[in-house]
Amino acid sequence: MRVLLVRPPVSEFTIGLKHIMICEPLELEYIGALLNNHEVKICDLLVENNFEEYLSEFQPEIIASSAYKAGTNEVIKLFRKAKTYNPDIITVAGGVHATLVPEDYADVSVDIIGIGDGTFLMKELVDCIALGESLWQVAGLAFPVAEKKLVFTEKKPYMPKADSLPLPNRDLIKHIQHKYYYLMHQPVVTMKTTWGCWYRCNFCFTWKITDGLPYSRSPESIVQELLTIEAEDIYIVDDIFLINKTRLRKLADLIKEHQIQKKYLVYARADFIAENEDIIAEWANLGLVAVFIGLEAALDEELEAMNKECDVSHNTRAIDILRKYKIDTYGSLIPDAHYTQKDWERLWKFIKDNQLYYVNISPMTPLPGAETYAQQKHLLTVPEDAHGFFDLSHIILPTKTSLKTYYRQLLKTYSKTILNIYRANQVTQRTLPSVWTWKYWKVIWGTLKIGWQFWNAHKHHSPKGIAKAQYKGEVPLSLSFENKFEHISFQQNTNLSKNAV
């Protein structure tokens, strides 16, 4: 069958990282790796603008797409467009948000929803469709039968053992591989070695989506993939990579044994770095150049409220250790909705005192699946289906100051941190290129675009802006929930609506 795997474009309202980093669609590459008995293409609408060409030239029989919550309406827009072109195209929605809140995809344009990791699930699904076999035998699916109503097949674990996954098929994005980068790291290749998380931060859904069970690849599997990658810069996107000392030491031995020369960008917790300087020293020699740390806040009481199981002293100690080994800290900070000018000044002091340059400042955002979502859901200042606002850059909880003031204070903090060439040269370690290179000015230009978005972000919250964020595209007139399954084999006598939830 002809299968088109699509990464949706970002919402019109999405602020931030799209201007300074675009990484490969790794989840689609994993799915494509097992569909080798079908004709498969990847359409990445973050770097391409030719969805209609794929529809007309490739003539896909199945289109699959995935997104976080912020991209939900963008997926539905694509599916509605595909169904307008050809109502017989089978549409499949998957990914993190589809797993957490599948009813958000209960749209007339969506045929099937995948629950959990899609690598093996999509192969089983596509093979069943190709053979005309019943989809009810495929565990981990949901079928929309009305708005907000679904029927489910049998539940299954989030994913199989991590080492059973194939290596991602990067040949599917060869034609656009040069367009992927992270800040000054270009070209960069994305890797994933662990799914899920060991910790229970209450603002995060990562550990929830895998039912609290982390799935990790072995050092041997990781090295096998590293040996296939030509690019020097490797961005490992695990929520925590630096965590298991035994695994890290075994992996380090294998990297040395195979004489692999790479530069690594990875995630870690501050307490691990603070308590394991020897691991950091070893990996600095292996090519570790940057570590993403969820610093989150400058006060212990804020960290405690997030259930971080980590305090500010861990943060400062971790930053000092990374600096000692000339590794850049990429720090994440989460200002609360209650922040006033005094709080922003304290946050800036923390940034300045710890000589941070690369920071991601994300206002506290309630997300489905996180423990805090049920507690804060009634406080949301935007509708739940205005998905584009859930981008970790918009503030969607009631603020103490005006929205305009909140966004301007955030922008001011960013500006003082980043838009200072002298400061950049003083506090960065290995990852800042010369200011005379195009890479530097590309990121600065992207940063200015983000700044312009924050400058106007308060206007997004108008009734007109919210209506735009809720828009899902035109509904094809030929579609209805009653007839949408005529082209899919169910071989099931049970009335679909009987088990709807």
Helices and strands as residue ranges (DSSP letters): E 2-7, G 17-19, E 21-22, H 26-34, E 39-44, H 51-53, I 54-58, E 62-66, G 69-71, H 72-85, E 90-94, H 96-100, G 102-105, E 112-114, H 119-131, G 135-137, E 141-146, E 149-152, G 162-164, G 170-179, E 181-182, E 188-191, E 194-195, H 206-209, E 215-216, H 219-226, E 233-236, H 245-257, E 263-268, H 270-275, H 277-286, E 288-296, H 300-305, H 312-324, E 328-333, H 341-353, E 358-361, H 371-376, G 377-379, G 387-389, H 403-418, H 421-427, H 438-456, G 457-461, H 463-470, G 496-499
